[in-house]
Amino acid sequence: MRILLVEDEKALAKAMVKIFEKNNYSADTVYDGGDALAYLEAGNYDVAVLDIMMPKMDGITVLRKIRAEGNRIPVLML
């Protein structure tokens, strides 16, 4: 399973990736909403974990944009 983690607090993101990897998940990390949108549009992820408050674009806006494009990836909001 491929996870896209979008979290602007780098220490928290690093800890979460360690937990994902310990449980045999593959995780990519980005730190702002603009990159999140680009990765979700270009990548092949099974799930996304989005922070709500991020630089460039908040998580709710990212979610609205991908849903408007027809992307139905499961999303967990932090």
C-alpha positions as CSV (number, residue, x, y, z in Angstrom):
1,M,0.0,0.0,0.0
2,R,1.3,3.4,-1.0
3,I,0.6,6.3,1.4
4,L,1.0,10.0,0.6
5,L,1.6,11.8,3.9
6,V,1.1,15.6,3.8
7,E,2.3,17.2,7.0
8,D,4.2,20.5,7.4
9,E,5.7,19.6,10.8
10,K,8.7,17.7,9.7
11,A,9.3,16.0,13.1
12,L,5.8,14.6,13.2
13,A,6.0,13.6,9.5
14,K,9.2,11.7,10.2
15,A,7.7,9.9,13.1
16,M,4.6,8.9,11.1
17,V,6.7,7.6,8.2
18,K,8.6,5.4,10.7
19,I,5.4,4.0,12.0
20,F,4.1,3.3,8.5
21,E,7.3,1.7,7.4
22,K,7.5,-0.5,10.5
23,N,4.0,-1.8,9.5
24,N,5.2,-2.5,5.9
25,Y,3.6,0.5,4.2
26,S,5.4,2.6,1.7
27,A,5.0,6.3,2.4
28,D,6.0,9.5,0.5
29,T,6.0,12.8,2.3
30,V,5.3,16.3,1.2
31,Y,5.2,19.4,3.4
32,D,2.7,21.8,1.7
33,G,-0.6,21.7,-0.1
34,G,0.8,22.7,-3.4
35,D,3.1,19.7,-3.5
36,A,0.3,17.5,-2.2
37,L,-1.9,18.4,-5.1
38,A,0.8,17.8,-7.6
39,Y,1.7,14.4,-6.1
40,L,-2.0,13.3,-5.9
41,E,-2.5,14.3,-9.6
42,A,0.6,12.6,-10.8
43,G,1.1,9.7,-8.3
44,N,-0.6,6.4,-7.8
45,Y,-1.4,6.3,-4.1
46,D,-3.8,4.0,-2.2
47,V,-4.5,6.6,0.6
48,A,-3.6,10.1,1.5
49,V,-3.1,11.6,5.0
50,L,-3.7,15.3,4.8
51,D,-2.9,17.9,7.4
52,I,-5.7,20.6,7.4
53,M,-3.5,23.6,8.1
54,M,-0.5,23.8,5.7
55,P,1.4,26.4,3.8
56,K,0.5,27.2,0.2
57,M,-2.9,25.4,0.3
58,D,-4.8,23.9,3.2
59,G,-5.8,20.3,3.2
60,I,-9.5,20.9,2.7
61,T,-8.8,22.8,-0.5
62,V,-6.5,20.0,-1.7
63,L,-9.3,17.5,-1.0
64,R,-11.9,19.7,-2.8
65,K,-9.6,20.0,-5.9
66,I,-8.9,16.3,-6.2
67,R,-12.5,15.4,-5.7
68,A,-13.5,17.9,-8.4
69,E,-11.1,16.1,-10.7
70,G,-12.8,12.8,-10.0
71,N,-10.0,11.4,-7.7
72,R,-11.8,9.2,-5.1
73,I,-8.7,8.2,-3.1
74,P,-9.5,7.6,0.6
75,V,-8.3,10.5,2.7
76,L,-7.6,10.9,6.4
77,M,-7.6,14.5,7.6
78,L,-5.4,15.5,10.5
